[in-house]
């Protein structure tokens, strides 16, 4: 099996970000971003996706978290696009339902090569601690645009904002784990009738 890892650096006037991932990892996560709640959520992706994530970010947090959160999503998407390579042998599709107490969310992903986000999540409040929940959509939009994936995120039930967020990110990890797994029956084959993704 060839290495399915990537390291991406993205530097702008607003942020400086480095993302390293290993799709065949153990769920190890190391973060230094200045946005602790996002780190807590990305830890769910790593742990439940069995993906090693190492993310450092320096951003204009004195303004707000927006640029940092969005640019982490962009850089993470670029890293995934590089790590999956030509996509031969991938399962390609992944899905998961994850509950946490009263909350239940569903995430479905397709490494289609076509960016698309359908995000149906209504949080009961505007912030979790100091984290603006509107930024979750920005994170996922940046991710899909640069990973080249179609992503559907639906919160089906929930009244606790923290629980809702956690079910989304745990389901994201599980869906990614399924989608990027290598299917032994598809070894060397493109998972598309078009012959390319």
C-alpha angles and dihedrals in degrees: 000000000000120000112275099198137114141188119203130182120197121184126182135155087266104041144016111204136175122188125184120182138177114196091198096051136120100250096271112161131190119177137178108166108124089239104097099180092053088050089053089052095046088051086063090055091051097044098044094036095047086229121141110229128188112177129172124178137176113189144158093277090153085074097040140289096270102098093041095049094045093046092049087055091049094049093045089052091051090051092052091048090054096042096053090053115185091350094233111155095014121139082225096194127071135174139173142177114206127185128197113182105298095354126089127178136178126208124187122182136184123190086215100145087240117104113226135148127193107182119181105172127133114187118205091226137026100240141031103210101316094332115111106225091211086073092069089072090049090052093051093043091054090047097051094044092057102030090051094229137138109231130186117190119183128174103206100181139000147116101190112079094208091051091048092052093046094051090051095052095042089051089047090055093049093047092049091049090055096043098049095043115113114245110217090207090057097046109154092359129114111239092228136079087224091065092233140062 
